[in-house]
């Protein structure tokens, strides 16, 4: 479940994905562990 993540404007999704990738120490958001991606989809830890 993505809790509306994909309904966000593209620039907001991109920013959240970039922040999550930086926190996770990877270049590509989709290289994150499923749990880390889920946190981004659920908009947890978004600043």
mmCIF entry with sequence, helices, sheets and N, C-alpha, C, O atoms, coordinates in Angstrom:
data_MODEL
# 
_entry.id   MODEL 
# 
_entity.id                         1 
_entity.type                       polymer 
_entity.pdbx_number_of_molecules   1 
# 
_entity_poly.entity_id                      1 
_entity_poly.type                           'polypeptide(L)' 
_entity_poly.nstd_linkage                   no 
_entity_poly.nstd_monomer                   no 
_entity_poly.pdbx_seq_one_letter_code       
;(UNK)(UNK)(UNK)(UNK)(UNK)(UNK)(UNK)(UNK)(UNK)(UNK)(UNK)(UNK)(UNK)(UNK)(UNK)(UNK)
(UNK)(UNK)(UNK)(UNK)(UNK)(UNK)(UNK)(UNK)(UNK)(UNK)(UNK)(UNK)(UNK)(UNK)(UNK)(UNK)
(UNK)(UNK)(UNK)(UNK)(UNK)(UNK)(UNK)(UNK)(UNK)(UNK)(UNK)(UNK)(UNK)(UNK)(UNK)
;
_entity_poly.pdbx_seq_one_letter_code_can   XXXXXXXXXXXXXXXXXXXXXXXXXXXXXXXXXXXXXXXXXXXXXXX 
_entity_poly.pdbx_strand_id                 A 
# 
loop_
_entity_poly_seq.entity_id 
_entity_poly_seq.num 
_entity_poly_seq.mon_id 
_entity_poly_seq.hetero 
1 1  UNK n 
1 2  UNK n 
1 3  UNK n 
1 4  UNK n 
1 5  UNK n 
1 6  UNK n 
1 7  UNK n 
1 8  UNK n 
1 9  UNK n 
1 10 UNK n 
1 11 UNK n 
1 12 UNK n 
1 13 UNK n 
1 14 UNK n 
1 15 UNK n 
1 16 UNK n 
1 17 UNK n 
1 18 UNK n 
1 19 UNK n 
1 20 UNK n 
1 21 UNK n 
1 22 UNK n 
1 23 UNK n 
1 24 UNK n 
1 25 UNK n 
1 26 UNK n 
1 27 UNK n 
1 28 UNK n 
1 29 UNK n 
1 30 UNK n 
1 31 UNK n 
1 32 UNK n 
1 33 UNK n 
1 34 UNK n 
1 35 UNK n 
1 36 UNK n 
1 37 UNK n 
1 38 UNK n 
1 39 UNK n 
1 40 UNK n 
1 41 UNK n 
1 42 UNK n 
1 43 UNK n 
1 44 UNK n 
1 45 UNK n 
1 46 UNK n 
1 47 UNK n 
# 
_struct_asym.id          A 
_struct_asym.entity_id   1 
# 
loop_
_struct_conf.conf_type_id 
_struct_conf.id 
_struct_conf.pdbx_PDB_helix_id 
_struct_conf.beg_label_comp_id 
_struct_conf.beg_label_asym_id 
_struct_conf.beg_label_seq_id 
_struct_conf.pdbx_beg_PDB_ins_code 
_struct_conf.end_label_comp_id 
_struct_conf.end_label_asym_id 
_struct_conf.end_label_seq_id 
_struct_conf.pdbx_end_PDB_ins_code 
_struct_conf.beg_auth_comp_id 
_struct_conf.beg_auth_asym_id 
_struct_conf.beg_auth_seq_id 
_struct_conf.end_auth_comp_id 
_struct_conf.end_auth_asym_id 
_struct_conf.end_auth_seq_id 
_struct_conf.pdbx_PDB_helix_class 
_struct_conf.details 
_struct_conf.pdbx_PDB_helix_length 
HELX_P HELX_P1 AA1 UNK A 5  ? UNK A 7  ? UNK A 5  UNK A 7  5 ? 3  
HELX_P HELX_P2 AA2 UNK A 10 ? UNK A 24 ? UNK A 10 UNK A 24 1 ? 15 
HELX_P HELX_P3 AA3 UNK A 29 ? UNK A 31 ? UNK A 29 UNK A 31 5 ? 3  
HELX_P HELX_P4 AA4 UNK A 34 ? UNK A 41 ? UNK A 34 UNK A 41 1 ? 8  
# 
_struct_conf_type.id          HELX_P 
_struct_conf_type.criteria    ? 
_struct_conf_type.reference   ? 
# 
loop_
_atom_site.group_PDB 
_atom_site.id 
_atom_site.type_symbol 
_atom_site.label_atom_id 
_atom_site.label_alt_id 
_atom_site.label_comp_id 
_atom_site.label_asym_id 
_atom_site.label_entity_id 
_atom_site.label_seq_id 
_atom_site.pdbx_PDB_ins_code 
_atom_site.Cartn_x 
_atom_site.Cartn_y 
_atom_site.Cartn_z 
_atom_site.occupancy 
_atom_site.B_iso_or_equiv 
_atom_site.pdbx_formal_charge 
_atom_site.auth_seq_id 
_atom_site.auth_comp_id 
_atom_site.auth_asym_id 
_atom_site.auth_atom_id 
_atom_site.pdbx_PDB_model_num 
ATOM 1   N N  . UNK A 1 1  ? 0.856  -1.176 0.000  1.00 0.00 ? 1  UNK A N  1 
ATOM 2   C CA . UNK A 1 1  ? 0.000  0.000  0.000  1.00 0.00 ? 1  UNK A CA 1 
ATOM 3   C C  . UNK A 1 1  ? 0.900  1.236  0.000  1.00 0.00 ? 1  UNK A C  1 
ATOM 4   O O  . UNK A 1 1  ? 1.887  1.286  0.733  1.00 0.00 ? 1  UNK A O  1 
ATOM 5   N N  . UNK A 1 2  ? 0.566  2.214  -0.806 1.00 0.00 ? 2  UNK A N  1 
ATOM 6   C CA . UNK A 1 2  ? 1.443  3.374  -0.903 1.00 0.00 ? 2  UNK A CA 1 
ATOM 7   C C  . UNK A 1 2  ? 0.876  4.625  -0.247 1.00 0.00 ? 2  UNK A C  1 
ATOM 8   O O  . UNK A 1 2  ? 1.503  5.682  -0.311 1.00 0.00 ? 2  UNK A O  1 
ATOM 9   N N  . UNK A 1 3  ? -0.272 4.537  0.371  1.00 0.00 ? 3  UNK A N  1 
ATOM 10  C CA . UNK A 1 3  ? -0.859 5.663  1.113  1.00 0.00 ? 3  UNK A CA 1 
ATOM 11  C C  . UNK A 1 3  ? -0.864 6.960  0.327  1.00 0.00 ? 3  UNK A C  1 
ATOM 12  O O  . UNK A 1 3  ? -0.584 8.023  0.880  1.00 0.00 ? 3  UNK A O  1 
ATOM 13  N N  . UNK A 1 4  ? -1.176 6.884  -0.948 1.00 0.00 ? 4  UNK A N  1 
ATOM 14  C CA . UNK A 1 4  ? -1.288 8.067  -1.776 1.00 0.00 ? 4  UNK A CA 1 
ATOM 15  C C  . UNK A 1 4  ? 0.019  8.590  -2.332 1.00 0.00 ? 4  UNK A C  1 
ATOM 16  O O  . UNK A 1 4  ? 0.038  9.638  -2.977 1.00 0.00 ? 4  UNK A O  1 
ATOM 17  N N  . UNK A 1 5  ? 1.114  7.881  -2.094 1.00 0.00 ? 5  UNK A N  1 
ATOM 18  C CA . UNK A 1 5  ? 2.419  8.335  -2.568 1.00 0.00 ? 5  UNK A CA 1 
ATOM 19  C C  . UNK A 1 5  ? 2.397  8.614  -4.063 1.00 0.00 ? 5  UNK A C  1 
ATOM 20  O O  . UNK A 1 5  ? 2.887  9.654  -4.503 1.00 0.00 ? 5  UNK A O  1 
ATOM 21  N N  . UNK A 1 6  ? 1.841  7.707  -4.843 1.00 0.00 ? 6  UNK A N  1 
ATOM 22  C CA . UNK A 1 6  ? 1.850  7.865  -6.302 1.00 0.00 ? 6  UNK A CA 1 
ATOM 23  C C  . UNK A 1 6  ? 0.832  8.895  -6.766 1.00 0.00 ? 6  UNK A C  1 
ATOM 24  O O  . UNK A 1 6  ? 0.816  9.256  -7.943 1.00 0.00 ? 6  UNK A O  1 
ATOM 25  N N  . UNK A 1 7  ? -0.020 9.376  -5.859 1.00 0.00 ? 7  UNK A N  1 
ATOM 26  C CA . UNK A 1 7  ? -0.959 10.445 -6.192 1.00 0.00 ? 7  UNK A CA 1 
ATOM 27  C C  . UNK A 1 7  ? -0.338 11.823 -6.003 1.00 0.00 ? 7  UNK A C  1 
ATOM 28  O O  . UNK A 1 7  ? -0.909 12.821 -6.441 1.00 0.00 ? 7  UNK A O  1 
ATOM 29  N N  . UNK A 1 8  ? 0.825  11.890 -5.355 1.00 0.00 ? 8  UNK A N  1 
ATOM 30  C CA . UNK A 1 8  ? 1.516  13.161 -5.157 1.00 0.00 ? 8  UNK A CA 1 
ATOM 31  C C  . UNK A 1 8  ? 2.009  13.694 -6.501 1.00 0.00 ? 8  UNK A C  1 
ATOM 32  O O  . UNK A 1 8  ? 2.213  12.922 -7.438 1.00 0.00 ? 8  UNK A O  1 
ATOM 33  N N  . UNK A 1 9  ? 2.200  15.008 -6.597 1.00 0.00 ? 9  UNK A N  1 
ATOM 34  C CA . UNK A 1 9  ? 2.812  15.557 -7.814 1.00 0.00 ? 9  UNK A CA 1 
ATOM 35  C C  . UNK A 1 9  ? 4.194  14.932 -8.025 1.00 0.00 ? 9  UNK A C  1 
ATOM 36  O O  . UNK A 1 9  ? 4.876  14.567 -7.068 1.00 0.00 ? 9  UNK A O  1 
ATOM 37  N N  . UNK A 1 10 ? 4.584  14.819 -9.267 1.00 0.00 ? 10 UNK A N  1 
ATOM 38  C CA . UNK A 1 10 ? 5.840  14.147 -9.614 1.00 0.00 ? 10 UNK A CA 1 
ATOM 39  C C  . UNK A 1 10 ? 7.042  14.745 -8.900 1.00 0.00 ? 10 UNK A C  1 
ATOM 40  O O  . UNK A 1 10 ? 7.934  14.010 -8.478 1.00 0.00 ? 10 UNK A O  1 
ATOM 41  N N  . UNK A 1 11 ? 7.083  16.064 -8.759 1.00 0.00 ? 11 UNK A N  1 
ATOM 42  C CA . UNK A 1 11 ? 8.248  16.677 -8.114 1.00 0.00 ? 11 UNK A CA 1 
ATOM 43  C C  . UNK A 1 11 ? 8.324  16.332 -6.637 1.00 0.00 ? 11 UNK A C  1 
ATOM 44  O O  . UNK A 1 11 ? 9.419  16.201 -6.092 1.00 0.00 ? 11 UNK A O  1 
ATOM 45  N N  . UNK A 1 12 ? 7.177  16.183 -5.979 1.00 0.00 ? 12 UNK A N  1 
ATOM 46  C CA . UNK A 1 12 ? 7.173  15.782 -4.568 1.00 0.00 ? 12 UNK A CA 1 
ATOM 47  C C  . UNK A 1 12 ? 7.602  14.329 -4.415 1.00 0.00 ? 12 UNK A C  1 
ATOM 48  O O  . UNK A 1 12 ? 8.348  13.991 -3.497 1.00 0.00 ? 12 UNK A O  1 
ATOM 49  N N  . UNK A 1 13 ? 7.130  13.468 -5.315 1.00 0.00 ? 13 UNK A N  1 
ATOM 50  C CA . UNK A 1 13 ? 7.561  12.060 -5.278 1.00 0.00 ? 13 UNK A CA 1 
ATOM 51  C C  . UNK A 1 13 ? 9.057  11.966 -5.502 1.00 0.00 ? 13 UNK A C  1 
ATOM 52  O O  . UNK A 1 13 ? 9.751  11.233 -4.798 1.00 0.00 ? 13 UNK A O  1 
ATOM 53  N N  . UNK A 1 14 ? 9.554  12.704 -6.481 1.00 0.00 ? 14 UNK A N  1 
ATOM 54  C CA . UNK A 1 14 ? 10.985 12.666 -6.792 1.00 0.00 ? 14 UNK A CA 1 
ATOM 55  C C  . UNK A 1 14 ? 11.814 13.121 -5.602 1.00 0.00 ? 14 UNK A C  1 
ATOM 56  O O  . UNK A 1 14 ? 12.843 12.519 -5.296 1.00 0.00 ? 14 UNK A O  1 
ATOM 57  N N  . UNK A 1 15 ? 11.376 14.177 -4.930 1.00 0.00 ? 15 UNK A N  1 
ATOM 58  C CA . UNK A 1 15 ? 12.116 14.681 -3.770 1.00 0.00 ? 15 UNK A CA 1 
ATOM 59  C C  . UNK A 1 15 ? 12.125 13.648 -2.651 1.00 0.00 ? 15 UNK A C  1 
ATOM 60  O O  . UNK A 1 15 ? 13.161 13.420 -2.027 1.00 0.00 ? 15 UNK A O  1 
ATOM 61  N N  . UNK A 1 16 ? 10.987 13.026 -2.395 1.00 0.00 ? 16 UNK A N  1 
ATOM 62  C CA . UNK A 1 16 ? 10.908 12.015 -1.340 1.00 0.00 ? 16 UNK A CA 1 
ATOM 63  C C  . UNK A 1 16 ? 11.779 10.809 -1.678 1.00 0.00 ? 16 UNK A C  1 
ATOM 64  O O  . UNK A 1 16 ? 12.442 10.252 -0.804 1.00 0.00 ? 16 UNK A O  1 
ATOM 65  N N  . UNK A 1 17 ? 11.774 10.412 -2.938 1.00 0.00 ? 17 UNK A N  1 
ATOM 66  C CA . UNK A 1 17 ? 12.583 9.270  -3.361 1.00 0.00 ? 17 UNK A CA 1 
ATOM 67  C C  . UNK A 1 17 ? 14.067 9.600  -3.270 1.00 0.00 ? 17 UNK A C  1 
ATOM 68  O O  . UNK A 1 17 ? 14.868 8.758  -2.865 1.00 0.00 ? 17 UNK A O  1 
ATOM 69  N N  . UNK A 1 18 ? 14.436 10.814 -3.642 1.00 0.00 ? 18 UNK A N  1 
ATOM 70  C CA . UNK A 1 18 ? 15.840 11.226 -3.563 1.00 0.00 ? 18 UNK A CA 1 
ATOM 71  C C  . UNK A 1 18 ? 16.310 11.267 -2.114 1.00 0.00 ? 18 UNK A C  1 
ATOM 72  O O  . UNK A 1 18 ? 17.409 10.808 -1.804 1.00 0.00 ? 18 UNK A O  1 
ATOM 73  N N  . UNK A 1 19 ? 15.483 11.815 -1.228 1.00 0.00 ? 19 UNK A N  1 
ATOM 74  C CA . UNK A 1 19 ? 15.847 11.872 0.192  1.00 0.00 ? 19 UNK A CA 1 
ATOM 75  C C  . UNK A 1 19 ? 16.006 10.472 0.762  1.00 0.00 ? 19 UNK A C  1 
ATOM 76  O O  . UNK A 1 19 ? 16.949 10.208 1.508  1.00 0.00 ? 19 UNK A O  1 
ATOM 77  N N  . UNK A 1 20 ? 15.095 9.579  0.419  1.00 0.00 ? 20 UNK A N  1 
ATOM 78  C CA . UNK A 1 20 ? 15.174 8.209  0.928  1.00 0.00 ? 20 UNK A CA 1 
ATOM 79  C C  . UNK A 1 20 ? 16.436 7.517  0.422  1.00 0.00 ? 20 UNK A C  1 
ATOM 80  O O  . UNK A 1 20 ? 17.095 6.803  1.178  1.00 0.00 ? 20 UNK A O  1 
ATOM 81  N N  . UNK A 1 21 ? 16.774 7.721  -0.842 1.00 0.00 ? 21 UNK A N  1 
ATOM 82  C CA . UNK A 1 21 ? 17.985 7.110  -1.400 1.00 0.00 ? 21 UNK A CA 1 
ATOM 83  C C  . UNK A 1 21 ? 19.223 7.648  -0.697 1.00 0.00 ? 21 UNK A C  1 
ATOM 84  O O  . UNK A 1 21 ? 20.134 6.886  -0.374 1.00 0.00 ? 21 UNK A O  1 
ATOM 85  N N  . UNK A 1 22 ? 19.263 8.952  -0.458 1.00 0.00 ? 22 UNK A N  1 
ATOM 86  C CA . UNK A 1 22 ? 20.410 9.544  0.244  1.00 0.00 ? 22 UNK A CA 1 
ATOM 87  C C  . UNK A 1 22 ? 20.533 8.979  1.652  1.00 0.00 ? 22 UNK A C  1 
ATOM 88  O O  . UNK A 1 22 ? 21.632 8.637  2.088  1.00 0.00 ? 22 UNK A O  1 
ATOM 89  N N  . UNK A 1 23 ? 19.411 8.877  2.370  1.00 0.00 ? 23 UNK A N  1 
ATOM 90  C CA . UNK A 1 23 ? 19.435 8.305  3.728  1.00 0.00 ? 23 UNK A CA 1 
ATOM 91  C C  . UNK A 1 23 ? 19.916 6.865  3.699  1.00 0.00 ? 23 UNK A C  1 
ATOM 92  O O  . UNK A 1 23 ? 20.637 6.420  4.592  1.00 0.00 ? 23 UNK A O  1 
ATOM 93  N N  . UNK A 1 24 ? 19.505 6.134  2.651  1.00 0.00 ? 24 UNK A N  1 
ATOM 94  C CA . UNK A 1 24 ? 19.867 4.725  2.549  1.00 0.00 ? 24 UNK A CA 1 
ATOM 95  C C  . UNK A 1 24 ? 21.250 4.484  1.977  1.00 0.00 ? 24 UNK A C  1 
ATOM 96  O O  . UNK A 1 24 ? 21.724 3.349  1.959  1.00 0.00 ? 24 UNK A O  1 
ATOM 97  N N  . UNK A 1 25 ? 21.902 5.538  1.510  1.00 0.00 ? 25 UNK A N  1 
ATOM 98  C CA . UNK A 1 25 ? 23.253 5.397  0.983  1.00 0.00 ? 25 UNK A CA 1 
ATOM 99  C C  . UNK A 1 25 ? 23.328 4.743  -0.385 1.00 0.00 ? 25 UNK A C  1 
ATOM 100 O O  . UNK A 1 25 ? 24.332 4.116  -0.725 1.00 0.00 ? 25 UNK A O  1 
ATOM 101 N N  . UNK A 1 26 ? 22.265 4.888  -1.171 1.00 0.00 ? 26 UNK A N  1 
ATOM 102 C CA . UNK A 1 26 ? 22.255 4.333  -2.524 1.00 0.00 ? 26 UNK A CA 1 
ATOM 103 C C  . UNK A 1 26 ? 21.980 5.455  -3.519 1.00 0.00 ? 26 UNK A C  1 
ATOM 104 O O  . UNK A 1 26 ? 21.462 6.511  -3.155 1.00 0.00 ? 26 UNK A O  1 
ATOM 105 N N  . UNK A 1 27 ? 22.332 5.213  -4.772 1.00 0.00 ? 27 UNK A N  1 
ATOM 106 C CA . UNK A 1 27 ? 22.070 6.215  -5.808 1.00 0.00 ? 27 UNK A CA 1 
ATOM 107 C C  . UNK A 1 27 ? 20.662 6.092  -6.370 1.00 0.00 ? 27 UNK A C  1 
ATOM 108 O O  . UNK A 1 27 ? 20.057 7.090  -6.759 1.00 0.00 ? 27 UNK A O  1 
ATOM 109 N N  . UNK A 1 28 ? 20.144 4.881  -6.414 1.00 0.00 ? 28 UNK A N  1 
ATOM 110 C CA . UNK A 1 28 ? 18.846 4.620  -7.021 1.00 0.00 ? 28 UNK A CA 1 
ATOM 111 C C  . UNK A 1 28 ? 17.856 4.216  -5.932 1.00 0.00 ? 28 UNK A C  1 
ATOM 112 O O  . UNK A 1 28 ? 18.113 3.283  -5.172 1.00 0.00 ? 28 UNK A O  1 
ATOM 113 N N  . UNK A 1 29 ? 16.746 4.906  -5.857 1.00 0.00 ? 29 UNK A N  1 
ATOM 114 C CA . UNK A 1 29 ? 15.704 4.626  -4.868 1.00 0.00 ? 29 UNK A CA 1 
ATOM 115 C C  . UNK A 1 29 ? 15.325 3.147  -4.855 1.00 0.00 ? 29 UNK A C  1 
ATOM 116 O O  . UNK A 1 29 ? 15.111 2.564  -3.792 1.00 0.00 ? 29 UNK A O  1 
ATOM 117 N N  . UNK A 1 30 ? 15.244 2.547  -6.036 1.00 0.00 ? 30 UNK A N  1 
ATOM 118 C CA . UNK A 1 30 ? 14.787 1.165  -6.124 1.00 0.00 ? 30 UNK A CA 1 
ATOM 119 C C  . UNK A 1 30 ? 15.847 0.158  -5.689 1.00 0.00 ? 30 UNK A C  1 
ATOM 120 O O  . UNK A 1 30 ? 15.578 -1.043 -5.656 1.00 0.00 ? 30 UNK A O  1 
ATOM 121 N N  . UNK A 1 31 ? 17.055 0.632  -5.355 1.00 0.00 ? 31 UNK A N  1 
ATOM 122 C CA . UNK A 1 31 ? 18.077 -0.226 -4.764 1.00 0.00 ? 31 UNK A CA 1 
ATOM 123 C C  . UNK A 1 31 ? 17.914 -0.339 -3.253 1.00 0.00 ? 31 UNK A C  1 
ATOM 124 O O  . UNK A 1 31 ? 18.599 -1.135 -2.610 1.00 0.00 ? 31 UNK A O  1 
ATOM 125 N N  . UNK A 1 32 ? 17.011 0.455  -2.687 1.00 0.00 ? 32 UNK A N  1 
ATOM 126 C CA . UNK A 1 32 ? 16.762 0.384  -1.245 1.00 0.00 ? 32 UNK A CA 1 
ATOM 127 C C  . UNK A 1 32 ? 16.098 -0.933 -0.888 1.00 0.00 ? 32 UNK A C  1 
ATOM 128 O O  . UNK A 1 32 ? 15.460 -1.571 -1.726 1.00 0.00 ? 32 UNK A O  1 
ATOM 129 N N  . UNK A 1 33 ? 16.257 -1.334 0.370  1.00 0.00 ? 33 UNK A N  1 
ATOM 130 C CA . UNK A 1 33 ? 15.533 -2.490 0.874  1.00 0.00 ? 33 UNK A CA 1 
ATOM 131 C C  . UNK A 1 33 ? 14.035 -2.191 0.819  1.00 0.00 ? 33 UNK A C  1 
ATOM 132 O O  . UNK A 1 33 ? 13.636 -1.029 0.892  1.00 0.00 ? 33 UNK A O  1 
ATOM 133 N N  . UNK A 1 34 ? 13.209 -3.215 0.692  1.00 0.00 ? 34 UNK A N  1 
ATOM 134 C CA . UNK A 1 34 ? 11.764 -2.994 0.647  1.00 0.00 ? 34 UNK A CA 1 
ATOM 135 C C  . UNK A 1 34 ? 11.238 -2.188 1.843  1.00 0.00 ? 34 UNK A C  1 
ATOM 136 O O  . UNK A 1 34 ? 10.315 -1.386 1.701  1.00 0.00 ? 34 UNK A O  1 
ATOM 137 N N  . UNK A 1 35 ? 11.830 -2.407 3.013  1.00 0.00 ? 35 UNK A N  1 
ATOM 138 C CA . UNK A 1 35 ? 11.377 -1.682 4.203  1.00 0.00 ? 35 UNK A CA 1 
ATOM 139 C C  . UNK A 1 35 ? 11.652 -0.185 4.079  1.00 0.00 ? 35 UNK A C  1 
ATOM 140 O O  . UNK A 1 35 ? 10.828 0.640  4.476  1.00 0.00 ? 35 UNK A O  1 
ATOM 141 N N  . UNK A 1 36 ? 12.813 0.158  3.527  1.00 0.00 ? 36 UNK A N  1 
ATOM 142 C CA . UNK A 1 36 ? 13.152 1.569  3.346  1.00 0.00 ? 36 UNK A CA 1 
ATOM 143 C C  . UNK A 1 36 ? 12.269 2.219  2.285  1.00 0.00 ? 36 UNK A C  1 
ATOM 144 O O  . UNK A 1 36 ? 11.857 3.370  2.428  1.00 0.00 ? 36 UNK A O  1 
ATOM 145 N N  . UNK A 1 37 ? 11.983 1.477  1.225  1.00 0.00 ? 37 UNK A N  1 
ATOM 146 C CA . UNK A 1 37 ? 11.064 2.012  0.212  1.00 0.00 ? 37 UNK A CA 1 
ATOM 147 C C  . UNK A 1 37 ? 9.680  2.201  0.813  1.00 0.00 ? 37 UNK A C  1 
ATOM 148 O O  . UNK A 1 37 ? 9.009  3.193  0.527  1.00 0.00 ? 37 UNK A O  1 
ATOM 149 N N  . UNK A 1 38 ? 9.250  1.267  1.636  1.00 0.00 ? 38 UNK A N  1 
ATOM 150 C CA . UNK A 1 38 ? 7.930  1.375  2.262  1.00 0.00 ? 38 UNK A CA 1 
ATOM 151 C C  . UNK A 1 38 ? 7.837  2.619  3.133  1.00 0.00 ? 38 UNK A C  1 
ATOM 152 O O  . UNK A 1 38 ? 6.799  3.281  3.159  1.00 0.00 ? 38 UNK A O  1 
ATOM 153 N N  . UNK A 1 39 ? 8.918  2.944  3.851  1.00 0.00 ? 39 UNK A N  1 
ATOM 154 C CA . UNK A 1 39 ? 8.910  4.165  4.666  1.00 0.00 ? 39 UNK A CA 1 
ATOM 155 C C  . UNK A 1 39 ? 8.703  5.395  3.790  1.00 0.00 ? 39 UNK A C  1 
ATOM 156 O O  . UNK A 1 39 ? 7.969  6.309  4.167  1.00 0.00 ? 39 UNK A O  1 
ATOM 157 N N  . UNK A 1 40 ? 9.335  5.425  2.638  1.00 0.00 ? 40 UNK A N  1 
ATOM 158 C CA . UNK A 1 40 ? 9.155  6.558  1.719  1.00 0.00 ? 40 UNK A CA 1 
ATOM 159 C C  . UNK A 1 40 ? 7.724  6.579  1.181  1.00 0.00 ? 40 UNK A C  1 
ATOM 160 O O  . UNK A 1 40 ? 7.100  7.638  1.118  1.00 0.00 ? 40 UNK A O  1 
ATOM 161 N N  . UNK A 1 41 ? 7.209  5.423  0.797  1.00 0.00 ? 41 UNK A N  1 
ATOM 162 C CA . UNK A 1 41 ? 5.841  5.361  0.282  1.00 0.00 ? 41 UNK A CA 1 
ATOM 163 C C  . UNK A 1 41 ? 4.843  5.821  1.338  1.00 0.00 ? 41 UNK A C  1 
ATOM 164 O O  . UNK A 1 41 ? 3.844  6.467  1.023  1.00 0.00 ? 41 UNK A O  1 
ATOM 165 N N  . UNK A 1 42 ? 5.123  5.481  2.589  1.00 0.00 ? 42 UNK A N  1 
ATOM 166 C CA . UNK A 1 42 ? 4.242  5.874  3.690  1.00 0.00 ? 42 UNK A CA 1 
ATOM 167 C C  . UNK A 1 42 ? 4.531  7.285  4.171  1.00 0.00 ? 42 UNK A C  1 
ATOM 168 O O  . UNK A 1 42 ? 3.882  7.783  5.091  1.00 0.00 ? 42 UNK A O  1 
ATOM 169 N N  . UNK A 1 43 ? 5.519  7.931  3.536  1.00 0.00 ? 43 UNK A N  1 
ATOM 170 C CA . UNK A 1 43 ? 5.909  9.304  3.827  1.00 0.00 ? 43 UNK A CA 1 
ATOM 171 C C  . UNK A 1 43 ? 6.361  9.459  5.274  1.00 0.00 ? 43 UNK A C  1 
ATOM 172 O O  . UNK A 1 43 ? 6.082  10.468 5.922  1.00 0.00 ? 43 UNK A O  1 
ATOM 173 N N  . UNK A 1 44 ? 7.061  8.447  5.768  1.00 0.00 ? 44 UNK A N  1 
ATOM 174 C CA . UNK A 1 44 ? 7.652  8.505  7.102  1.00 0.00 ? 44 UNK A CA 1 
ATOM 175 C C  . UNK A 1 44 ? 9.018  9.166  6.991  1.00 0.00 ? 44 UNK A C  1 
ATOM 176 O O  . UNK A 1 44 ? 9.704  9.018  5.979  1.00 0.00 ? 44 UNK A O  1 
ATOM 177 N N  . UNK A 1 45 ? 9.402  9.873  7.998  1.00 0.00 ? 45 UNK A N  1 
ATOM 178 C CA . UNK A 1 45 ? 10.718 10.515 8.063  1.00 0.00 ? 45 UNK A CA 1 
ATOM 179 C C  . UNK A 1 45 ? 10.921 11.539 6.954  1.00 0.00 ? 45 UNK A C  1 
ATOM 180 O O  . UNK A 1 45 ? 12.064 11.843 6.612  1.00 0.00 ? 45 UNK A O  1 
ATOM 181 N N  . UNK A 1 46 ? 9.860  12.073 6.389  1.00 0.00 ? 46 UNK A N  1 
ATOM 182 C CA . UNK A 1 46 ? 9.995  13.089 5.343  1.00 0.00 ? 46 UNK A CA 1 
ATOM 183 C C  . UNK A 1 46 ? 10.144 14.436 6.009  1.00 0.00 ? 46 UNK A C  1 
ATOM 184 O O  . UNK A 1 46 ? 9.363  14.806 6.885  1.00 0.00 ? 46 UNK A O  1 
ATOM 185 N N  . UNK A 1 47 ? 11.169 15.171 5.577  1.00 0.00 ? 47 UNK A N  1 
ATOM 186 C CA . UNK A 1 47 ? 11.418 16.483 6.178  1.00 0.00 ? 47 UNK A CA 1 
ATOM 187 C C  . UNK A 1 47 ? 11.205 17.561 5.165  1.00 0.00 ? 47 UNK A C  1 
ATOM 188 O O  . UNK A 1 47 ? 11.365 18.741 5.477  1.00 0.00 ? 47 UNK A O  1 
# 
